[in-house]
Amino acid sequence: MNIRNILMMVLLSLMSGTTIKAQFNTVGRLYNHPANKTKNPQEINPSLVDSLILNDSLKNDSIKELKARFMSVSYPLSNIKINSSYGYRKDPFSGRRKFHNGLDLHARSSGVFAMLAGEVVKVGQDRVSGKYVTLKHGSFTVSYCHLSRTFAYQGQTVKAGDTVGITGSTGRSTGEHLHITLKKNGEYIDPQFLLDYITSIRWACVLMLATES
């Protein structure tokens, strides 16, 4: 079996390891597409992949390019389970119907990863978001909220997969989780859009690898 086939099997096994699980209890989503139950290839063994690539580096520059593209995006947590989606919902504090401006992910003292390369534009704490980190990726900004610890500083350059904090329950929170908000040009949009983008990039890399001759 050649290196390309071995690497493809490694990536496919990683893709099948974890599943994004969603509870769809909101209405008025910004996008009409459903949030998919998507394979989550978050955990990857860099040393294994590197060794496979280095062993065939003279013949398979395209594999290195695919690996770089695969690693250019990252899920925000190692395991993705959506507790509360973007849109209108019953507010857990007031019990009234209220717009939820982000995505709540199940987490327990989990590392929080930058989803794309970018810049840390703010690190702070307030009564609502608790401890938070905000990253800028071109015209998009992503905030990770309710953290117990932050591992970033304003002006820092990050790459996809860099740890920027640890999940917690600081601020206006009923329990530990990761609250993610996504803005485009200053306007809130559904963070599911970014999760779907990450999935599409990683699956495309696997499919391209599978079709390489």
Backbone as CSV, one residue per row, in Angstrom:
resi,resn,N_x,N_y,N_z,CA_x,CA_y,CA_z,C_x,C_y,C_z
1,MET,0.858,-1.190,0.000,0.000,0.000,0.000,0.892,1.237,0.000
2,ASN,0.625,2.196,-0.909,1.490,3.362,-0.982,1.156,4.387,0.098
3,ILE,2.034,5.392,0.210,1.904,6.384,1.270,0.590,7.143,1.161
4,ARG,0.184,7.474,-0.081,-1.046,8.245,-0.271,-2.257,7.489,0.289
5,ASN,-2.328,6.181,0.006,-3.455,5.386,0.486,-3.445,5.263,2.000
6,ILE,-2.236,5.122,2.560,-2.138,5.045,4.019,-2.619,6.350,4.651
7,LEU,-2.153,7.477,4.099,-2.547,8.775,4.640,-4.046,8.986,4.502
8,MET,-4.618,8.561,3.365,-6.055,8.704,3.172,-6.816,7.908,4.229
9,MET,-6.349,6.708,4.542,-7.009,5.891,5.554,-6.912,6.536,6.928
10,VAL,-5.753,7.171,7.203,-5.591,7.870,8.481,-6.587,9.011,8.589
11,LEU,-6.675,9.833,7.525,-7.582,10.976,7.554,-9.030,10.531,7.656
12,LEU,-9.398,9.476,6.925,-10.772,8.983,6.979,-11.117,8.435,8.352
13,SER,-10.147,7.785,8.998,-10.403,7.275,10.345,-10.593,8.414,11.327
14,LEU,-9.833,9.506,11.128,-10.001,10.673,11.979,-11.358,11.305,11.745
15,MET,-11.801,11.336,10.488,-13.072,11.949,10.153,-14.236,11.205,10.777
16,SER,-14.083,9.892,10.953,-15.198,9.100,11.451,-15.191,8.968,12.966
17,GLY,-14.217,9.600,13.610,-14.055,9.408,15.045,-15.077,10.124,15.903
18,THR,-15.506,11.300,15.509,-16.376,12.113,16.344,-17.463,12.720,15.484
19,THR,-18.610,12.919,16.070,-19.729,13.465,15.327,-20.233,14.736,15.973
20,ILE,-20.566,15.724,15.145,-21.250,16.911,15.656,-22.691,16.532,15.907
21,LYS,-23.133,16.715,17.142,-24.504,16.390,17.498,-25.235,17.687,17.810
22,ALA,-26.432,17.856,17.242,-27.149,19.118,17.398,-28.540,18.897,17.945
23,GLN,-28.979,19.854,18.776,-30.348,19.912,19.214,-30.965,21.091,18.495
24,PHE,-31.948,20.848,17.631,-32.512,21.915,16.819,-33.802,22.399,17.453
25,ASN,-33.666,23.389,18.355,-34.832,23.874,19.068,-35.014,25.370,18.883
26,THR,-34.513,25.907,17.782,-34.637,27.327,17.549,-35.362,27.573,16.245
27,VAL,-35.865,28.802,16.098,-36.520,29.202,14.860,-35.859,30.467,14.368
28,GLY,-36.168,30.832,13.125,-35.639,32.087,12.596,-34.156,32.065,12.335
29,ARG,-33.633,30.903,11.880,-32.207,30.829,11.573,-31.887,31.748,10.404
30,LEU,-30.711,32.342,10.427,-30.331,33.280,9.377,-30.251,32.584,8.028
31,TYR,-29.783,31.342,8.042,-29.654,30.596,6.802,-30.723,29.525,6.766
32,ASN,-31.180,29.194,5.571,-32.235,28.213,5.427,-31.722,26.782,5.406
33,HIS,-30.400,26.626,5.280,-29.865,25.268,5.234,-29.918,24.656,6.615
34,PRO,-30.177,23.343,6.731,-30.175,22.702,8.039,-28.758,22.543,8.544
35,ALA,-28.590,22.559,9.882,-27.277,22.275,10.456,-27.072,20.772,10.392
36,ASN,-26.067,20.349,9.678,-25.869,18.935,9.413,-25.230,18.232,10.594
37,LYS,-25.535,16.948,10.720,-24.757,16.108,11.627,-23.474,15.785,10.886
38,THR,-22.397,16.445,11.272,-21.199,16.472,10.446,-20.058,15.733,11.117
39,LYS,-19.311,15.018,10.344,-18.123,14.367,10.884,-17.137,15.424,11.364
40,ASN,-16.463,15.137,12.459,-15.561,16.103,13.062,-14.145,15.567,13.110
41,PRO,-13.274,15.933,12.167,-11.893,15.449,12.157,-10.983,16.337,12.979
42,GLN,-11.367,16.622,14.241,-10.587,17.582,15.015,-9.229,17.034,15.422
43,GLU,-9.225,15.811,15.970,-7.981,15.306,16.510,-7.173,14.647,15.398
44,ILE,-6.000,15.115,15.229,-5.115,14.540,14.216,-3.759,14.298,14.862
45,ASN,-3.089,13.250,14.458,-1.784,12.914,14.998,-0.729,13.490,14.062
46,PRO,-0.228,14.709,14.344,0.697,15.358,13.418,1.953,14.542,13.160
47,SER,2.481,13.874,14.186,3.728,13.133,13.997,3.533,11.979,13.028
48,LEU,2.364,11.310,13.103,2.098,10.207,12.192,1.969,10.715,10.766
49,VAL,1.187,11.760,10.576,1.008,12.309,9.233,2.323,12.848,8.693
50,ASP,3.078,13.559,9.532,4.361,14.102,9.101,5.297,12.992,8.635
51,SER,5.347,11.900,9.395,6.254,10.820,9.024,5.860,10.202,7.696
52,LEU,4.540,10.069,7.462,4.081,9.535,6.194,4.460,10.445,5.043
53,ILE,4.291,11.747,5.238,4.597,12.711,4.182,6.094,12.784,3.926
54,LEU,6.892,12.830,4.993,8.335,12.950,4.826,8.917,11.737,4.121
55,ASN,8.338,10.577,4.378,8.830,9.365,3.733,8.594,9.370,2.234
56,ASP,7.678,10.198,1.760,7.355,10.217,0.338,7.418,11.643,-0.198
57,SER,8.234,12.486,0.438,8.211,13.916,0.146,8.650,14.245,-1.275
58,LEU,9.559,13.457,-1.830,10.055,13.784,-3.164,9.000,13.539,-4.237
59,LYS,8.080,12.619,-3.978,7.095,12.250,-4.983,5.717,12.867,-4.736
60,ASN,5.469,13.355,-3.543,4.106,13.716,-3.178,4.019,15.105,-2.550
61,ASP,4.487,16.106,-3.278,4.322,17.478,-2.801,2.848,17.829,-2.638
62,SER,1.981,17.240,-3.471,0.553,17.540,-3.380,-0.027,17.090,-2.049
63,ILE,0.521,16.017,-1.476,0.041,15.542,-0.184,0.343,16.578,0.892
64,LYS,1.527,17.174,0.815,1.869,18.211,1.790,0.945,19.415,1.662
65,GLU,0.585,19.746,0.429,-0.331,20.863,0.214,-1.711,20.552,0.788
66,LEU,-2.153,19.312,0.620,-3.457,18.921,1.152,-3.440,18.922,2.676
67,LYS,-2.322,18.478,3.230,-2.219,18.489,4.691,-2.275,19.918,5.215
68,ALA,-1.562,20.835,4.544,-1.556,22.235,4.974,-2.964,22.821,4.896
69,ARG,-3.703,22.475,3.839,-5.076,22.967,3.714,-5.969,22.348,4.778
70,PHE,-5.794,21.063,5.020,-6.555,20.362,6.056,-6.363,21.029,7.412
71,MET,-5.120,21.424,7.713,-4.797,22.023,9.005,-5.018,23.536,9.030
72,SER,-5.477,24.122,7.931,-5.712,25.568,7.891,-7.026,25.952,8.563
73,VAL,-7.813,24.950,8.926,-9.054,25.176,9.664,-9.071,24.228,10.850
74,SER,-9.833,24.583,11.876,-9.901,23.752,13.075,-11.252,23.923,13.741
75,TYR,-11.813,22.842,14.220,-13.014,22.960,15.034,-12.648,23.629,16.356
76,PRO,-13.584,24.337,16.988,-13.250,25.069,18.221,-13.024,24.175,19.433
77,LEU,-13.551,22.948,19.381,-13.371,21.979,20.462,-13.029,20.624,19.856
78,SER,-12.455,19.747,20.660,-12.120,18.411,20.175,-13.366,17.595,19.886
79,ASN,-14.438,17.865,20.631,-15.704,17.184,20.411,-16.796,18.234,20.315
80,ILE,-17.630,18.119,19.295,-18.647,19.123,19.048,-20.037,18.551,19.324
81,LYS,-20.718,19.129,20.304,-22.117,18.812,20.575,-22.839,20.134,20.813
82,ILE,-23.807,20.437,19.971,-24.503,21.720,20.057,-25.636,21.621,21.074
83,ASN,-25.524,22.417,22.147,-26.569,22.455,23.164,-27.689,23.414,22.791
84,SER,-27.332,24.539,22.177,-28.331,25.548,21.821,-27.873,26.275,20.569
85,SER,-28.730,26.319,19.560,-28.377,26.900,18.272,-28.638,28.400,18.234
86,TYR,-28.241,28.988,17.144,-28.436,30.417,16.881,-29.896,30.671,16.521
87,GLY,-30.468,31.720,17.080,-31.848,32.066,16.742,-32.699,32.253,17.986
88,TYR,-33.992,32.316,17.795,-34.900,32.515,18.924,-35.028,31.242,19.748
89,ARG,-35.108,31.427,21.064,-35.244,30.303,21.975,-35.868,30.801,23.277
90,LYS,-36.160,29.881,24.158,-36.627,30.228,25.495,-35.425,30.581,26.350
91,ASP,-35.370,31.812,26.829,-34.226,32.256,27.617,-34.135,31.438,28.905
92,PRO,-32.962,30.858,29.213,-32.841,30.008,30.405,-32.982,30.765,31.715
93,PHE,-32.852,32.090,31.687,-32.987,32.884,32.909,-34.406,33.423,33.077
94,SER,-34.937,34.031,32.032,-36.249,34.673,32.136,-37.405,33.769,31.730
95,GLY,-37.116,32.746,30.944,-38.170,31.884,30.444,-38.920,32.476,29.264
96,ARG,-38.541,33.662,28.836,-39.199,34.328,27.718,-38.481,34.026,26.404
97,ARG,-39.230,34.172,25.309,-38.657,33.966,23.990,-37.692,35.109,23.688
98,LYS,-36.454,34.758,23.386,-35.421,35.757,23.193,-34.440,35.279,22.133
99,PHE,-33.865,36.226,21.403,-32.912,35.876,20.353,-31.573,35.488,20.959
100,HIS,-31.066,34.348,20.534,-29.766,33.841,20.978,-28.752,34.154,19.892
101,ASN,-27.764,34.992,20.204,-26.879,35.535,19.165,-25.684,34.663,18.842
102,GLY,-25.670,33.462,19.368,-24.528,32.595,19.103,-24.885,31.128,19.134
103,LEU,-23.879,30.320,19.368,-24.000,28.868,19.380,-23.396,28.377,20.688
104,ASP,-24.143,27.553,21.422,-23.644,26.989,22.676,-23.193,25.555,22.452
105,LEU,-21.936,25.275,22.795,-21.373,23.938,22.630,-21.112,23.308,23.990
106,HIS,-21.440,22.049,24.096,-21.170,21.291,25.316,-19.665,21.240,25.546
107,ALA,-19.244,21.465,26.786,-17.804,21.446,27.083,-17.591,21.215,28.578
108,ARG,-16.478,20.596,28.899,-16.076,20.380,30.283,-14.568,20.595,30.394
109,SER,-14.183,21.797,30.810,-12.765,22.151,30.971,-11.963,21.802,29.713
110,SER,-12.522,22.163,28.583,-11.938,21.792,27.296,-11.081,22.917,26.720
111,GLY,-10.052,22.543,25.984,-9.266,23.527,25.261,-10.090,24.132,24.137
112,VAL,-9.949,25.446,23.954,-10.683,26.164,22.916,-9.685,26.571,21.835
113,PHE,-9.989,26.223,20.580,-9.049,26.407,19.489,-9.503,27.497,18.521
114,ALA,-8.548,28.260,18.026,-8.837,29.199,16.946,-9.269,28.398,15.726
115,MET,-10.357,28.823,15.080,-10.878,28.068,13.939,-10.168,28.404,12.636
116,LEU,-9.600,29.607,12.579,-8.886,30.060,11.392,-7.658,30.849,11.833
117,ALA,-6.748,31.097,10.917,-5.639,32.001,11.213,-6.183,33.417,11.331
118,GLY,-5.633,34.177,12.260,-6.115,35.546,12.428,-5.367,36.275,13.521
119,GLU,-6.043,37.279,14.066,-5.440,38.136,15.087,-6.385,38.267,16.277
120,VAL,-5.811,38.245,17.458,-6.586,38.472,18.679,-6.831,39.982,18.796
121,VAL,-8.099,40.383,18.759,-8.411,41.810,18.806,-8.888,42.247,20.191
122,LYS,-9.301,41.272,21.028,-9.737,41.654,22.370,-9.717,40.450,23.295
123,VAL,-9.273,40.684,24.516,-9.347,39.704,25.596,-9.903,40.443,26.800
124,GLY,-10.988,39.946,27.371,-11.599,40.696,28.462,-12.537,39.863,29.295
125,GLN,-13.330,40.565,30.102,-14.314,39.912,30.958,-15.420,40.908,31.256
126,ASP,-16.682,40.442,31.190,-17.805,41.276,31.582,-18.879,40.402,32.226
127,ARG,-19.978,41.014,32.675,-21.002,40.288,33.419,-21.772,39.295,32.559
128,VAL,-21.850,39.565,31.278,-22.628,38.697,30.385,-21.757,37.598,29.784
129,SER,-20.685,37.960,29.124,-19.831,36.999,28.418,-18.837,36.307,29.322
130,GLY,-18.637,36.838,30.527,-17.592,36.301,31.374,-16.238,36.570,30.751
131,LYS,-15.308,35.659,30.942,-14.003,35.789,30.294,-14.147,35.395,28.824
132,TYR,-13.602,36.221,27.945,-13.772,35.959,26.521,-12.525,36.344,25.729
133,VAL,-12.430,35.771,24.539,-11.375,36.096,23.572,-12.059,36.348,22.234
134,THR,-11.687,37.436,21.571,-12.248,37.756,20.260,-11.139,37.753,19.219
135,LEU,-11.359,37.002,18.153,-10.395,36.890,17.062,-10.965,37.510,15.796
136,LYS,-10.096,38.085,15.000,-10.504,38.673,13.721,-9.904,37.864,12.588
137,HIS,-10.786,37.486,11.649,-10.374,36.743,10.468,-10.918,37.483,9.249
138,GLY,-10.176,38.437,8.743,-10.666,39.244,7.626,-11.873,40.054,8.049
139,SER,-13.004,39.881,7.345,-14.220,40.628,7.683,-15.048,39.926,8.754
140,PHE,-14.555,38.786,9.256,-15.265,38.038,10.297,-14.591,38.224,11.650
141,THR,-15.391,38.264,12.704,-14.862,38.220,14.064,-15.579,37.111,14.822
142,VAL,-14.812,36.376,15.609,-15.338,35.268,16.397,-15.016,35.521,17.858
143,SER,-16.020,35.385,18.724,-15.803,35.519,20.162,-16.087,34.189,20.851
144,TYR,-15.190,33.802,21.754,-15.339,32.602,22.566,-15.606,33.070,23.997
145,CYS,-16.762,32.719,24.544,-17.217,33.318,25.807,-17.391,32.287,26.924
146,HIS,-17.521,32.805,28.150,-17.715,32.025,29.386,-16.498,31.173,29.722
147,LEU,-15.316,31.617,29.305,-14.099,30.843,29.537,-13.700,30.873,31.006
148,SER,-13.011,29.835,31.447,-12.443,29.832,32.799,-11.042,30.435,32.788
149,ARG,-10.336,30.276,31.654,-8.996,30.840,31.492,-8.813,31.294,30.057
150,THR,-7.978,32.295,29.875,-7.634,32.748,28.527,-6.135,32.599,28.319
151,PHE,-5.763,32.174,27.111,-4.353,31.958,26.774,-3.952,32.824,25.587
152,ALA,-4.507,34.008,25.487,-4.221,34.874,24.348,-4.070,36.306,24.836
153,TYR,-3.483,37.143,23.999,-3.330,38.558,24.335,-3.641,39.395,23.102
154,GLN,-4.098,40.601,23.348,-4.487,41.480,22.242,-3.302,41.741,21.323
155,GLY,-3.547,41.624,20.019,-2.504,41.821,19.031,-1.771,40.557,18.636
156,GLN,-2.042,39.461,19.333,-1.378,38.192,19.040,-1.864,37.632,17.706
157,THR,-0.945,37.089,16.934,-1.299,36.380,15.707,-1.466,34.905,16.027
158,VAL,-2.555,34.322,15.574,-2.811,32.903,15.835,-3.009,32.167,14.520
159,LYS,-2.798,30.878,14.579,-3.106,30.016,13.437,-4.201,29.049,13.850
160,ALA,-4.840,28.438,12.889,-5.902,27.489,13.187,-5.378,26.374,14.085
161,GLY,-6.124,26.072,15.137,-5.729,25.022,16.060,-4.998,25.515,17.285
162,ASP,-4.582,26.793,17.301,-3.928,27.341,18.497,-4.938,27.419,19.643
163,THR,-4.507,27.054,20.841,-5.380,27.117,22.017,-5.436,28.548,22.532
164,VAL,-6.661,29.085,22.631,-6.832,30.471,23.090,-7.479,30.547,24.460
165,GLY,-7.945,29.410,24.995,-8.552,29.428,26.321,-9.029,28.054,26.746
166,ILE,-9.651,28.043,27.930,-10.256,26.838,28.487,-11.715,27.154,28.805
167,THR,-12.606,26.237,28.467,-14.026,26.482,28.697,-14.341,26.601,30.186
168,GLY,-15.444,27.296,30.479,-15.858,27.489,31.857,-17.311,27.902,31.932
169,SER,-17.643,28.636,33.004,-19.021,29.080,33.203,-19.037,30.485,33.793
170,THR,-18.112,31.325,33.352,-18.053,32.693,33.854,-19.107,33.555,33.162
171,GLY,-19.513,34.627,33.820,-20.503,35.532,33.241,-21.919,35.018,33.428
172,ARG,-22.812,35.409,32.525,-24.232,35.024,32.592,-24.376,33.629,31.992
173,SER,-24.267,32.649,32.838,-24.230,31.267,32.378,-24.927,30.375,33.380
174,THR,-25.684,29.397,32.882,-26.361,28.445,33.755,-25.519,27.201,34.014
175,GLY,-24.399,27.081,33.339,-23.534,25.923,33.500,-22.428,25.970,32.463
176,GLU,-21.432,25.146,32.655,-20.275,25.210,31.757,-20.656,24.874,30.317
177,HIS,-20.201,25.708,29.411,-20.353,25.487,27.982,-19.487,26.510,27.263
178,LEU,-19.363,26.371,25.958,-18.662,27.364,25.138,-19.696,28.097,24.291
179,HIS,-19.802,29.397,24.495,-20.687,30.240,23.687,-19.826,30.919,22.617
180,ILE,-20.191,30.697,21.359,-19.455,31.272,20.234,-20.356,32.240,19.492
181,THR,-19.850,33.436,19.219,-20.564,34.357,18.345,-19.714,34.615,17.102
182,LEU,-20.394,34.846,16.000,-19.731,35.128,14.719,-20.351,36.380,14.126
183,LYS,-19.506,37.336,13.762,-19.973,38.555,13.116,-19.288,38.707,11.766
184,LYS,-20.041,39.212,10.793,-19.479,39.594,9.505,-19.746,41.078,9.312
185,ASN,-18.658,41.835,9.178,-18.765,43.299,9.067,-19.594,43.891,10.203
186,GLY,-19.415,43.322,11.408,-20.068,43.860,12.590,-21.463,43.356,12.861
187,GLU,-22.036,42.516,11.973,-23.395,42.007,12.142,-23.353,40.529,12.525
188,TYR,-24.163,40.163,13.531,-24.211,38.763,13.951,-24.741,37.870,12.830
189,ILE,-24.084,36.739,12.634,-24.582,35.693,11.751,-24.434,34.359,12.473
190,ASP,-24.999,33.323,11.885,-25.024,32.010,12.517,-23.636,31.364,12.505
191,PRO,-23.059,31.034,13.678,-21.743,30.374,13.706,-21.728,29.007,13.033
192,GLN,-22.905,28.405,12.846,-22.952,27.128,12.143,-22.340,27.245,10.752
193,PHE,-22.446,28.429,10.170,-21.843,28.699,8.864,-20.356,28.373,8.874
194,LEU,-19.673,28.754,9.955,-18.233,28.519,10.042,-17.931,27.041,10.292
195,LEU,-18.740,26.386,11.123,-18.543,24.953,11.342,-18.724,24.174,10.040
196,ASP,-19.732,24.559,9.264,-19.955,23.894,7.977,-18.797,24.138,7.015
197,TYR,-18.237,25.348,7.053,-17.097,25.675,6.198,-15.893,24.804,6.560
198,ILE,-15.634,24.653,7.847,-14.510,23.831,8.297,-14.685,22.395,7.820
199,THR,-15.892,21.877,7.978,-16.173,20.515,7.536,-15.961,20.364,6.039
200,SER,-16.421,21.340,5.262,-16.290,21.252,3.804,-14.832,21.248,3.373
201,ILE,-14.006,22.053,4.036,-12.579,22.102,3.696,-11.920,20.764,3.987
202,ARG,-12.195,20.195,5.150,-11.517,18.958,5.536,-11.979,17.764,4.710
203,TRP,-13.274,17.708,4.428,-13.745,16.619,3.579,-13.213,16.768,2.158
204,ALA,-13.126,17.993,1.668,-12.593,18.210,0.317,-11.162,17.702,0.221
205,CYS,-10.380,17.916,1.269,-8.997,17.441,1.270,-8.939,15.913,1.174
206,VAL,-9.808,15.242,1.934,-9.831,13.782,1.890,-10.246,13.291,0.514
207,LEU,-11.269,13.921,-0.054,-11.752,13.499,-1.375,-10.688,13.740,-2.455
208,MET,-9.994,14.869,-2.353,-8.931,15.162,-3.318,-7.813,14.138,-3.193
209,LEU,-7.493,13.758,-1.956,-6.460,12.765,-1.732,-6.871,11.424,-2.330
210,ALA,-8.148,11.115,-2.201,-8.649,9.835,-2.707,-8.577,9.757,-4.237
211,THR,-8.681,10.916,-4.902,-8.680,10.920,-6.370,-7.303,11.145,-6.971
212,GLU,-6.297,11.407,-6.116,-4.932,11.573,-6.615,-4.460,10.261,-7.253
213,SER,-3.849,10.376,-8.375,-3.344,9.145,-9.038,-1.984,8.776,-8.525
